[in-house]
Amino acid sequence: MKKKICFILCLVIALLPLCISGCSSSVSGGFEGEVNVYNWGEYISNGDDGTIDAIAEFEKKYNIKVNYTNFETNEEMYNILSNSNSSYDVIIPSDYMVSRLREEGMLEKINFENIPNYKYIMEDFKKGSYDPSGEYSVAYSWGMVALVYNKKMIEEGSIKGFSSLWDEKNKGKILMFNNSRDAMAIAMQLCDPPINPGSSSFTFNDIDRATDKLVEQKPYLKKYVMDQVFTEMESSQAGIAPYYAGDIYTMMLNNPDLTYCLPEEGSNLFVDAMCIPTCCQNKEYAELFINFMCDPKIAKANAEYIGYATPNSGAHEILDDEIKNCELIYPSDEYKEKCYTFSNIPNDVYAHMQEKFVKACSSSAEVSGVSEEPASDPIYTVIVCILLAIIIIATITMITMDVIKAVKNRGKIQKR
């Protein structure tokens, strides 16, 4: 009897860790489930300065753990989804990447019955060229590219459009996008005749023309930047830069000498949207998370935190008037009509764009058939010629000596 009791106790002790592990292995911390979210960095309200912590609020309300990770570019996100075993339930790409993912069959259709807060999404953002049927995405934020400049370095009111980025008067004060899509788009608008940056039918020649324009700009630039633009502009190290409106708004708050210009040529109007990738493991929780993000209070908190415009009518209604009336964040309908949205372009065309942009940045490209490399110095040429002559003479001398030695040793028996 004692042996049986001992055996049972041993069995219980042995199985206890497995039972405990089984009870808590589904999701740690007592959560009933989890959802994997892949988003841009600094792109969701996080509770700073008394704001709403959107992720914490979702976890508290639904007892579902949010595994939240960031990407830096649409292309990085695409590569992770395409070339790894990573699984994400919700992703938030930009419009042209939504289009690419949709066309390549990498997105799930959304069941809008599970997203009642979708009623708050403005009609203008329920369908777009990137998602014509509106079945694969829910708009998260939108904005446009504008110009930020320093009033103490550049005369206020003198900046009218992107052409100022090619103005010799601003030489050494100009920053430019360090990504091919945005930089090429600006250059295309300034080509003669202009090229539509929103077209999905770019030709290699279009990209070559835009490259020539970027090479023309190179002598006037201080540097190419992305996130470094904040340091450069907020600390008055540079005078002017193209960047995203929401970020410009933040820069202006941090440096009162900064102001903005909506380019007279028109600009890129972009939309970032919530989608469910086909690698999703929990579509129910994904749709629950998307619905939560569409709650007006949460959408308002996100819009205020990231500085971009909200496509959520309920959130827009309760925004502060100062933000709603800011033309930089909410431009007029007339101005929006001048803007374009990026489309997905073929892989070979995009690769050509990347290659040409790198060459433009490195000044190795040519414009109008003239190389960007400086002319040779005559003294330098003479020195190079002398060195080459010495090398040639030394080589001939060594060969001659080897031949003479070979002739002398011909017919001799070599010792082992």
Phi, psi and omega per residue, in radians:
M1 nan -0.787 3.134
K2 -1.089 -0.651 3.133
K3 -1.109 -0.689 3.137
K4 -1.151 -0.763 3.141
I5 -1.096 -0.744 -3.136
C6 -1.092 -0.716 3.136
F7 -1.113 -0.750 -3.141
I8 -1.115 -0.753 3.130
L9 -1.092 -0.756 3.126
C10 -1.081 -0.710 3.138
L11 -1.117 -0.744 3.118
V12 -1.083 -0.792 -3.130
I13 -1.096 -0.683 -3.119
A14 -1.189 -0.645 -3.077
L15 -1.516 -0.317 -3.081
L16 -0.980 -0.831 3.123
P17 -1.047 -0.625 3.133
L18 -1.185 -0.672 3.123
C19 -1.133 -0.778 -3.139
I20 -1.110 -0.753 3.135
S21 -1.104 -0.711 -3.138
G22 -1.121 -0.617 -3.121
C23 -1.251 -0.501 -3.038
S24 -1.981 -0.014 -3.038
S25 -1.340 -0.397 -3.104
S26 -1.035 -0.856 3.058
V27 -2.667 2.284 -3.127
S28 -1.244 2.773 3.052
G29 1.373 0.220 3.091
G30 1.475 0.095 3.116
F31 -1.278 2.643 -3.116
E32 -1.572 -0.173 -3.136
G33 -2.987 -3.069 3.127
E34 -2.622 2.729 3.114
V35 -2.413 2.326 -3.099
N36 -1.737 2.079 -3.060
V37 -2.035 2.327 -3.111
Y38 -2.124 1.984 -2.989
N39 -2.446 2.934 3.016
W40 -1.123 2.708 3.060
G41 -1.200 2.577 3.106
E42 0.939 0.773 -3.005
Y43 -2.246 0.454 3.076
I44 -2.717 2.478 -3.108
S45 -1.053 2.238 -2.996
N46 -2.059 0.181 3.078
G47 1.618 -0.040 3.115
D48 -1.118 2.527 3.069
D49 0.960 0.643 3.057
G50 1.379 0.146 3.120
T51 -1.368 3.033 3.126
I52 -1.311 2.325 2.988
D53 -1.565 1.690 -2.984
A54 -1.043 -0.747 -3.117
I55 -1.167 -0.782 3.130
A56 -1.071 -0.679 3.135
E57 -1.157 -0.690 3.103
F58 -1.119 -0.818 -3.132
E59 -1.062 -0.700 -3.126
K60 -1.185 -0.713 -3.077
K61 -1.255 -0.694 -3.019
Y62 -1.954 -0.072 -3.109
N63 0.994 0.644 3.119
I64 -2.060 2.242 -3.129
K65 -1.314 2.322 3.066
V66 -1.793 2.012 3.015
N67 -1.605 1.818 -2.932
Y68 -1.916 2.113 3.103
T69 -2.276 2.819 -3.029
N70 -2.048 2.680 2.934
F71 -2.200 2.783 -3.096
E72 -1.752 -0.489 3.139
T73 -2.439 2.765 3.063
N74 -1.051 -0.648 -3.108
E75 -1.174 -0.639 3.074
E76 -1.091 -0.792 3.120
M77 -1.061 -0.754 -3.136
Y78 -1.069 -0.775 -3.131
N79 -1.108 -0.682 3.118
I80 -1.126 -0.768 -3.134
L81 -1.165 -0.587 -3.049
S82 -1.486 -0.597 -2.915
N83 -2.092 0.278 3.119
S84 -2.404 2.989 3.110
N85 -1.613 0.193 -3.129
S86 -1.112 2.535 -3.141
S87 -2.126 2.181 3.088
Y88 -2.197 2.518 -3.133
D89 -1.679 -0.591 3.115
V90 -2.326 2.292 3.035
I91 -2.204 2.747 -3.111
I92 -2.297 1.297 3.126
P93 -1.462 3.000 3.060
S94 -1.478 2.906 -3.010
D95 -0.858 -0.929 -3.064
Y96 -1.150 -0.510 3.102
M97 -1.340 -0.574 3.005
V98 -1.005 -0.776 -3.141
S99 -1.056 -0.780 -3.124
R100 -1.134 -0.811 -3.134
L101 -1.092 -0.695 3.127
R102 -1.131 -0.818 -3.105
E103 -1.137 -0.493 -3.131
E104 -1.631 0.160 3.075
G105 1.217 0.546 -3.087
M106 -1.817 0.159 3.124
L107 -2.155 2.531 3.041
E108 -1.541 2.565 2.974
K109 -1.232 2.501 -3.107
I110 -1.617 2.388 3.052
N111 -1.552 1.748 -3.034
F112 -1.270 -0.164 3.011
E113 -1.138 -0.429 3.125
N114 -1.582 0.052 -3.126
I115 -2.251 1.223 -3.133
P116 -1.064 -0.473 3.128
N117 -1.267 -0.053 3.075
Y118 -1.069 -0.362 3.131
K119 -1.066 -0.347 -3.128
Y120 -1.473 -0.218 3.135
I121 -1.263 2.231 -3.110
M122 -1.078 2.555 -3.078
E123 -1.000 -0.637 -3.124
D124 -1.090 -0.319 -3.061
F125 -1.994 0.178 3.131
K126 -1.468 -0.419 3.078
K127 -2.457 2.603 3.110
G128 -2.700 3.044 3.141
S129 -1.059 -0.463 -3.138
Y130 -1.365 -0.336 3.141
D131 -2.633 1.276 -2.998
P132 -0.990 -0.604 -3.123
S133 -1.515 -0.254 -3.134
G134 1.220 0.360 -3.067
E135 -1.625 -0.233 -2.969
Y136 -2.009 -0.026 -3.028
S137 -2.618 2.716 3.027
V138 -2.279 2.057 -3.070
A139 -1.011 2.366 -3.112
Y140 -1.880 -0.777 3.114
S141 -2.770 2.906 3.066
W142 -2.606 2.850 -3.124
G143 -3.038 -2.950 -3.138
M144 -2.604 2.891 3.071
V145 -1.535 2.291 3.113
A146 -2.335 -3.030 3.110
L147 -2.011 2.330 3.021
V148 -1.970 2.389 3.119
Y149 -2.550 2.791 -3.068
N150 -1.675 2.096 -3.076
K151 -1.152 -0.383 3.134
K152 -1.513 -0.240 3.141
M153 -1.864 -0.470 -3.126
I154 -2.347 2.326 -3.066
E155 -0.980 2.246 -3.135
E156 -1.104 2.329 -3.137
G157 1.572 -0.169 -3.111
S158 -1.411 -0.322 -3.130
I159 -1.532 2.101 -3.115
K160 -1.987 -0.528 -3.083
G161 -2.929 -2.966 -3.077
F162 -1.109 -0.370 3.140
S163 -1.064 -0.390 3.111
S164 -1.121 -0.358 3.118
L165 -1.335 -0.136 3.088
W166 -1.995 0.169 -3.057
D167 -1.486 2.147 -3.109
E168 -1.047 -0.459 3.124
K169 -1.094 -0.415 -3.121
N170 -1.757 0.240 -3.080
K171 -0.956 2.326 3.120
G172 1.460 -0.105 -3.127
K173 -1.949 -0.045 -2.971
I174 -1.651 2.312 2.985
L175 -1.894 2.644 -3.136
M176 -2.379 2.621 3.092
F177 -0.926 2.333 3.035
N178 -1.739 0.811 2.960
N179 -2.533 2.493 -2.952
S180 -1.110 -0.694 -3.016
R181 -1.124 -0.869 -3.104
D182 -1.236 -0.737 -3.120
A183 -1.145 -0.802 3.137
M184 -1.098 -0.654 -3.127
A185 -1.065 -0.774 3.130
I186 -1.120 -0.776 3.141
A187 -1.097 -0.682 3.140
M188 -1.064 -0.676 -3.140
Q189 -1.133 -0.449 -3.083
L190 -1.705 -0.012 3.077
C191 -1.201 2.791 3.134
D192 -2.155 1.855 -0.014
P193 -1.323 2.796 -3.108
P194 -1.111 2.694 3.067
I195 -1.949 2.401 3.140
N196 -1.325 1.920 -3.111
P197 -1.208 -0.240 3.139
G198 -1.551 -0.003 -3.106
S199 -1.251 2.583 3.056
S200 -1.736 0.052 -3.079
S201 -2.041 0.826 3.052
F202 -1.040 2.588 2.965
T203 -1.923 2.858 3.078
F204 -1.067 -0.594 3.137
N205 -1.144 -0.664 3.084
D206 -1.027 -0.778 -3.126
I207 -1.178 -0.671 3.117
D208 -1.108 -0.692 3.119
R209 -1.130 -0.747 3.113
A210 -1.141 -0.623 3.092
T211 -1.080 -0.770 3.098
D212 -0.986 -0.695 -3.127
K213 -1.163 -0.684 3.116
L214 -1.178 -0.629 3.106
V215 -1.159 -0.639 3.066
E216 -1.058 -0.601 -3.095
Q217 -1.332 -0.476 -2.967
K218 -0.879 -0.752 -3.111
P219 -1.110 -0.339 -3.093
Y220 -1.634 -0.171 -3.024
L221 -1.390 2.601 2.908
K222 -1.508 -0.839 3.089
K223 -2.981 2.880 2.972
Y224 -1.593 2.388 -3.080
V225 -2.496 2.819 2.858
M226 -2.182 -1.754 -3.112
D227 -1.115 -0.373 3.124
Q228 -1.106 -0.249 -3.132
V229 -1.046 -0.547 -3.128
F230 -1.108 -0.857 3.133
T231 -1.102 -0.785 -3.085
E232 -1.087 -0.793 -3.062
M233 -1.474 -0.690 -3.106
E234 -1.214 -0.477 3.116
S235 -1.756 0.221 3.078
S236 1.014 0.632 3.079
Q237 -1.530 -0.335 3.112
A238 -2.322 2.828 -3.023
G239 -1.760 -0.534 -3.050
I240 -2.700 2.551 3.133
A241 -2.756 2.550 2.938
P242 -1.492 2.416 3.068
Y243 -2.847 -3.112 -3.061
Y244 -1.402 2.390 -2.971
A245 -0.942 -0.770 -3.122
G246 -1.065 -0.670 3.120
D247 -1.272 -0.589 3.072
I248 -1.103 -0.706 3.113
Y249 -1.025 -0.749 3.110
T250 -1.125 -0.747 3.124
M251 -1.059 -0.707 -3.120
M252 -1.146 -0.585 3.083
L253 -1.162 -0.546 -3.086
N254 -1.581 -0.228 3.115
N255 -2.540 1.823 -3.095
P256 -1.136 -0.193 3.112
D257 -1.421 -0.107 -3.106
L258 -1.624 2.524 3.018
T259 -2.458 -3.073 -3.033
Y260 -2.375 2.925 3.056
C261 -2.496 2.297 2.966
L262 -1.492 2.020 -3.026
P263 -0.974 2.314 -3.106
E264 -1.141 -0.369 -3.136
E265 -1.312 -0.179 -2.936
G266 1.625 3.043 -3.048
S267 -2.721 3.123 3.097
N268 -1.416 2.117 3.012
L269 -1.767 2.060 -3.059
F270 -2.003 2.659 3.092
V271 -2.238 2.273 2.983
D272 -1.820 2.381 -3.009
A273 -2.348 2.615 3.091
M274 -1.463 2.288 -3.116
C275 -2.378 2.859 3.079
I276 -2.028 1.958 -3.128
P277 -1.303 2.795 -3.128
T278 -1.195 -0.273 3.087
C279 -1.427 0.048 -3.137
C280 -0.979 2.389 3.123
Q281 -1.805 -0.266 -3.100
N282 -2.551 1.456 -3.071
K283 -1.143 -0.579 3.139
E284 -1.071 -0.819 -3.140
Y285 -1.252 -0.541 3.093
A286 -1.086 -0.811 3.132
E287 -1.199 -0.546 3.070
L288 -1.140 -0.721 3.130
F289 -1.168 -0.754 3.126
I290 -1.076 -0.745 3.114
N291 -1.077 -0.699 3.121
F292 -1.112 -0.706 3.120
M293 -1.148 -0.392 3.128
C294 -1.538 -0.050 3.034
D295 -1.090 2.256 -3.058
P296 -0.915 -0.698 -3.131
K297 -1.167 -0.694 3.124
I298 -1.244 -0.752 3.126
A299 -1.091 -0.661 3.089
K300 -1.107 -0.798 3.140
A301 -1.065 -0.738 3.121
N302 -1.126 -0.767 -3.131
A303 -1.081 -0.741 -3.136
E304 -1.191 -0.614 -3.105
Y305 -1.260 -0.811 -3.038
I306 -1.495 -0.327 3.088
G307 1.462 0.091 3.136
Y308 -1.744 2.873 -3.129
A309 -1.250 2.589 3.106
T310 -1.774 2.429 3.045
P311 -1.537 0.120 -3.053
N312 -1.654 1.988 -3.082
S313 -1.112 -0.670 3.128
G314 -1.128 -0.684 3.109
A315 -1.222 -0.709 -3.116
H316 -1.074 -0.658 -3.119
E317 -1.086 -0.565 -3.060
I318 -1.792 0.150 3.047
L319 -1.242 2.707 3.042
D320 -1.104 2.511 -3.115
D321 -1.048 -0.576 -3.137
E322 -1.026 -0.685 3.140
I323 -1.343 -0.772 -3.111
K324 -1.071 -0.554 -3.093
N325 -1.620 0.070 3.141
C326 -1.436 2.018 -3.099
E327 -1.124 -0.472 3.129
L328 -1.125 -0.705 -3.119
I329 -1.515 -0.750 -3.125
Y330 -2.138 1.372 -3.139
P331 -1.167 2.844 -3.115
S332 -1.164 2.792 3.091
D333 -1.091 -0.588 3.126
E334 -1.095 -0.722 3.137
Y335 -1.236 -0.684 -3.130
K336 -1.057 -0.508 3.129
E337 -1.181 -0.366 3.111
K338 -1.462 -0.142 -3.018
C339 -1.631 2.919 -3.129
Y340 -2.300 2.780 3.087
T341 -2.039 2.398 3.122
F342 -1.116 2.508 3.041
S343 -1.970 2.818 3.037
N344 -1.240 2.404 3.128
I345 -2.097 2.724 -3.106
P346 -0.997 2.624 -3.083
N347 -1.027 -0.703 -3.103
D348 -1.197 -0.598 3.110
V349 -1.228 -0.712 3.114
Y350 -1.123 -0.707 3.122
A351 -1.097 -0.688 3.099
H352 -1.130 -0.687 3.100
M353 -1.076 -0.777 3.125
Q354 -1.067 -0.810 -3.109
E355 -1.076 -0.799 -3.118
K356 -1.182 -0.620 3.137
F357 -1.148 -0.729 3.104
V358 -1.056 -0.734 3.129
K359 -1.145 -0.692 3.125
A360 -1.108 -0.726 3.139
C361 -1.135 -0.607 -3.072
S362 -1.590 0.033 -3.141
S363 1.125 0.314 3.135
S364 -1.582 -0.101 3.110
A365 -1.350 2.911 3.099
E366 -2.047 2.530 3.085
V367 -2.132 2.288 3.134
S368 0.929 0.577 3.087
G369 1.336 0.097 -3.135
V370 -1.881 2.170 3.141
S371 -1.173 2.543 3.103
E372 -1.397 -0.178 -3.100
E373 -1.295 2.490 -3.100
P374 -1.193 2.720 3.104
A375 -1.163 2.647 -3.099
S376 -1.248 2.528 3.069
D377 -1.431 2.263 -3.119
P378 -0.985 -0.720 -3.136
I379 -1.101 -0.732 3.124
Y380 -1.052 -0.733 -3.134
T381 -1.086 -0.754 3.130
V382 -1.061 -0.785 -3.125
I383 -1.070 -0.763 -3.139
V384 -1.085 -0.735 3.139
C385 -1.097 -0.730 3.125
I386 -1.088 -0.779 3.137
L387 -1.090 -0.735 3.122
L388 -1.108 -0.691 3.129
A389 -1.109 -0.752 3.126
I390 -1.064 -0.757 -3.132
I391 -1.097 -0.750 -3.117
I392 -1.126 -0.791 -3.136
I393 -1.085 -0.755 -3.141
A394 -1.097 -0.709 -3.135
T395 -1.133 -0.785 3.135
I396 -1.090 -0.718 3.133
T397 -1.061 -0.786 -3.128
M398 -1.112 -0.729 -3.137
I399 -1.136 -0.742 3.130
T400 -1.053 -0.774 3.141
M401 -1.115 -0.679 3.120
D402 -1.126 -0.683 -3.130
V403 -1.150 -0.787 3.132
I404 -1.042 -0.759 -3.131
K405 -1.116 -0.703 -3.124
A406 -1.129 -0.673 3.129
V407 -1.135 -0.752 3.142
K408 -1.113 -0.617 -3.076
N409 -1.546 -0.039 -3.074
R410 -1.069 2.288 3.087
G411 1.491 -0.132 3.122
K412 -1.404 2.564 3.099
I413 -1.549 2.155 -3.123
Q414 -1.423 2.381 3.061
K415 -1.309 2.526 3.113
R416 -1.425 nan nan
